[in-house]
Amino acid sequence: WLREQPDITCSQILDWIKEHYDDYSVRERTLRRYVNHLRQKYELPKPVLLRQYQAVADLPPGRQIQVDFGQKRVRNSSGGYTTLYVMGTVLAHSRYKYGQWADMPLTAVMFVQMLKACFEYLGGVPAELVLDQDKLLVISENYGDIIYTYEFERFKQAMGFSVYLCRKNDPESKGRIEAVVKFIKRNFASHRLFTDIKTWNQSFLDWLDRTGNYKGMELQKKYRRKYFWKSSNT
């Protein structure tokens, strides 16, 4: 893996091993030391990526979900490449994640269906959604008066959440979700072979349980018990 994919991360290696070997029990720190040893011994350096850090204030549990979109070009089973599109979400307090992929550009109807699946996965509806001012949501803006697409406006009214729109690439407003989408693309999608979208999304849900939300799962369960969420069945 290190020879074929020099930029592969240790966390992705750990996830792949867990995916294929049920009885794997080595600690992440041990694996990281071993991977570093292999890189040095066989001269397999990892490309250096510049990382940016932003400080974002914490919000109360259940208050806010941040939403963002991304796309990733992946190798498919036919030997070519397929462009996939992802919606990623993260709870601003507990960092609990969700996402869904599509093999075609997203539409307003697809986005609403993905949000429904997100609320079902989380078990409730947040008070606020933070999103880019994207064409999936917004038709126009006149002097601060936002006109949403019909599908999104109807869903917003039915679920009862408010919306905070921000500029794209705005780390002060939604730095957490921008980092999450990068993590999803790098840790899950990178170097993974695409066969069909149903299998891909099921593998992604398995990845969320195994790796994406592993460290925050108990924290999320605690907040779900302690704090009131509006039912996603509204």
C-alpha positions as CSV (number, residue, x, y, z in Angstrom):
1,W,0.0,0.0,0.0
2,L,2.8,2.4,0.9
3,R,4.5,1.8,-2.5
4,E,1.3,2.0,-4.5
5,Q,-0.2,5.0,-2.6
6,P,2.6,7.1,-1.1
7,D,0.2,9.6,0.3
8,I,-1.9,7.0,2.2
9,T,-2.4,7.9,5.9
10,C,-1.9,5.7,8.9
11,S,-5.5,6.1,9.9
12,Q,-6.6,4.9,6.5
13,I,-4.3,1.9,6.7
14,L,-5.8,1.1,10.1
15,D,-9.4,1.4,8.6
16,W,-8.6,-0.9,5.7
17,I,-7.1,-3.5,8.0
18,K,-10.2,-3.4,10.3
19,E,-12.4,-3.6,7.2
20,H,-10.7,-6.9,6.0
21,Y,-9.6,-8.5,9.3
22,D,-12.2,-8.8,12.0
23,D,-9.8,-10.1,14.6
24,Y,-7.3,-7.2,14.2
25,S,-6.5,-5.8,17.7
26,V,-3.2,-3.8,17.4
27,R,-3.4,-0.3,18.8
28,E,-3.2,2.7,16.5
29,R,-0.1,4.0,18.1
30,T,1.7,0.7,17.5
31,L,0.6,0.6,13.9
32,R,1.7,4.2,13.4
33,R,5.2,3.4,14.7
34,Y,5.4,0.3,12.4
35,V,4.3,2.3,9.3
36,N,6.9,5.0,10.1
37,H,9.5,2.3,10.4
38,L,8.6,0.9,7.0
39,R,8.7,4.3,5.4
40,Q,12.2,4.9,6.7
41,K,13.5,1.4,6.0
42,Y,12.3,1.3,2.4
43,E,12.6,5.0,1.7
44,L,8.9,5.6,1.1
45,P,8.4,9.2,2.3
46,K,4.9,10.6,2.6
47,P,4.2,13.7,0.5
48,V,4.0,16.8,2.7
49,L,0.6,18.5,2.8
50,L,0.2,22.0,4.2
51,R,-2.5,22.0,6.9
52,Q,-4.5,25.0,8.1
53,Y,-6.0,25.3,11.6
54,Q,-9.0,27.5,12.6
55,A,-10.4,28.1,16.0
56,V,-14.2,27.8,16.1
57,A,-16.3,28.5,19.2
58,D,-18.2,25.5,20.7
59,L,-22.0,25.5,20.5
60,P,-24.5,23.7,22.8
61,P,-25.2,20.0,22.0
62,G,-28.0,19.5,19.4
63,R,-27.9,23.2,18.4
64,Q,-26.2,23.1,15.0
65,I,-25.3,20.8,12.1
66,Q,-22.8,22.0,9.5
67,V,-23.3,20.8,5.9
68,D,-21.0,21.0,2.9
69,F,-20.4,19.3,-0.4
70,G,-17.5,17.8,-2.2
71,Q,-16.5,15.6,-5.2
72,K,-13.9,13.0,-5.7
73,R,-12.6,11.3,-8.8
74,V,-12.1,7.6,-8.1
75,R,-10.9,4.5,-10.0
76,N,-13.8,2.2,-11.1
77,S,-14.0,-1.5,-11.8
78,S,-13.8,-0.9,-15.6
79,G,-10.3,0.5,-15.3
80,G,-11.4,4.1,-15.8
81,Y,-12.4,6.9,-13.4
82,T,-15.8,8.0,-12.0
83,T,-16.5,11.3,-10.4
84,L,-18.6,11.0,-7.2
85,Y,-20.4,13.7,-5.3
86,V,-20.8,13.8,-1.5
87,M,-22.8,15.6,1.0
88,G,-21.2,15.7,4.4
89,T,-22.6,16.8,7.8
90,V,-21.2,17.2,11.3
91,L,-22.7,18.0,14.6
92,A,-20.9,21.2,15.7
93,H,-20.6,20.1,19.3
94,S,-19.9,16.4,19.4
95,R,-18.3,16.2,15.9
96,Y,-20.6,13.3,15.0
97,K,-20.6,12.8,11.2
98,Y,-22.8,11.6,8.5
99,G,-22.6,11.7,4.7
100,Q,-24.0,10.3,1.5
101,W,-22.6,9.9,-2.0
102,A,-24.1,10.1,-5.5
103,D,-22.7,9.2,-8.9
104,M,-24.3,12.3,-10.5
105,P,-24.3,16.0,-9.7
106,L,-26.7,16.7,-6.8
107,T,-30.1,18.3,-7.3
108,A,-32.4,20.0,-4.8
109,V,-34.6,16.9,-4.6
110,M,-31.5,14.7,-4.0
111,F,-30.2,17.1,-1.3
112,V,-33.5,17.0,0.6
113,Q,-33.6,13.2,0.5
114,M,-30.0,13.2,1.8
115,L,-31.0,15.5,4.7
116,K,-33.9,13.3,5.6
117,A,-31.5,10.3,5.8
118,C,-29.2,12.4,7.9
119,F,-31.8,13.2,10.4
120,E,-32.9,9.6,10.6
121,Y,-29.3,8.5,11.1
122,L,-28.8,11.1,13.9
123,G,-32.2,10.4,15.5
124,G,-33.4,14.0,15.5
125,V,-33.5,17.5,13.9
126,P,-31.1,20.3,14.9
127,A,-32.1,23.8,15.6
128,E,-29.9,25.2,12.9
129,L,-28.2,24.2,9.6
130,V,-25.1,26.0,8.4
131,L,-24.6,25.8,4.6
132,D,-23.0,27.6,1.7
133,Q,-25.3,29.8,-0.4
134,D,-25.5,27.1,-3.0
135,K,-27.8,26.8,-6.0
136,L,-29.3,23.6,-4.4
137,L,-30.8,25.8,-1.8
138,V,-31.1,29.4,-3.0
139,I,-32.8,30.9,-6.0
140,S,-32.0,34.5,-5.3
141,E,-31.2,37.1,-2.7
142,N,-32.6,40.6,-2.7
143,Y,-31.3,43.0,0.0
144,G,-30.8,40.2,2.5
145,D,-34.1,38.5,1.7
146,I,-33.3,34.8,0.8
147,I,-35.6,33.0,-1.6
148,Y,-35.0,29.2,-1.3
149,T,-35.7,26.5,-3.8
150,Y,-39.3,25.1,-3.5
151,E,-38.1,21.6,-2.4
152,F,-35.8,23.0,0.3
153,E,-38.2,25.6,1.6
154,R,-41.0,23.1,2.0
155,F,-38.6,20.7,3.8
156,K,-37.3,23.5,6.0
157,Q,-40.8,24.5,7.0
158,A,-41.9,20.9,7.8
159,M,-38.8,20.1,9.9
160,G,-38.7,23.5,11.7
161,F,-35.0,24.2,11.6
162,S,-33.4,27.6,10.8
163,V,-30.7,28.2,8.2
164,Y,-27.5,30.2,8.4
165,L,-26.0,30.8,5.0
166,C,-22.3,31.7,4.7
167,R,-19.7,32.2,2.0
168,K,-17.9,29.2,0.5
169,N,-14.5,28.4,2.1
170,D,-15.5,30.3,5.3
171,P,-13.6,28.6,8.1
172,E,-14.9,31.0,10.8
173,S,-18.5,29.9,10.1
174,K,-18.1,26.2,9.1
175,G,-14.5,25.2,9.5
176,R,-15.5,21.9,11.1
177,I,-17.4,20.6,8.1
178,E,-14.8,21.7,5.6
179,A,-12.3,19.6,7.6
180,V,-14.8,16.7,7.8
181,V,-15.4,16.6,4.0
182,K,-11.6,16.5,3.5
183,F,-11.3,13.7,6.0
184,I,-14.1,11.7,4.2
185,K,-12.4,12.1,0.8
186,R,-9.0,11.2,2.1
187,N,-9.6,8.5,4.6
188,F,-12.6,6.7,3.0
189,A,-12.6,7.5,-0.8
190,S,-8.9,7.8,-1.6
191,H,-7.5,4.7,-3.4
192,R,-10.9,2.8,-3.0
193,L,-12.3,1.0,-6.1
194,F,-15.8,2.0,-7.2
195,T,-18.2,-0.6,-8.4
196,D,-21.7,0.9,-7.9
197,I,-23.2,3.6,-5.8
198,K,-25.3,1.4,-3.5
199,T,-22.2,-0.7,-2.5
200,W,-20.2,2.5,-2.1
201,N,-22.7,4.1,0.2
202,Q,-23.0,0.9,2.3
203,S,-19.2,0.7,2.6
204,F,-19.3,4.4,3.7
205,L,-21.9,3.7,6.4
206,D,-19.7,0.8,7.6
207,W,-16.7,3.2,7.6
208,L,-18.6,5.8,9.7
209,D,-19.3,3.1,12.4
210,R,-15.8,1.7,12.2
211,T,-13.7,4.8,11.8
212,G,-15.5,8.1,11.1
213,N,-17.5,8.2,14.3
214,Y,-15.7,5.6,16.3
215,K,-14.2,8.0,18.8
216,G,-17.3,10.2,19.2
217,M,-20.0,7.5,19.3
218,E,-20.3,7.3,23.1
219,L,-20.2,11.1,23.4
220,Q,-23.1,11.4,20.9
221,K,-25.1,8.7,22.7
222,K,-24.7,10.7,25.9
223,Y,-25.9,13.9,24.3
224,R,-28.8,12.2,22.6
225,R,-30.0,11.0,26.0
226,K,-29.4,14.2,27.9
227,Y,-30.6,16.9,25.5
228,F,-33.9,17.3,23.7
229,W,-34.0,16.8,19.9
230,K,-37.0,17.4,17.8
231,S,-38.1,14.1,16.4
232,S,-37.0,13.4,12.8
233,N,-40.5,11.9,12.2
234,T,-42.2,15.2,12.4
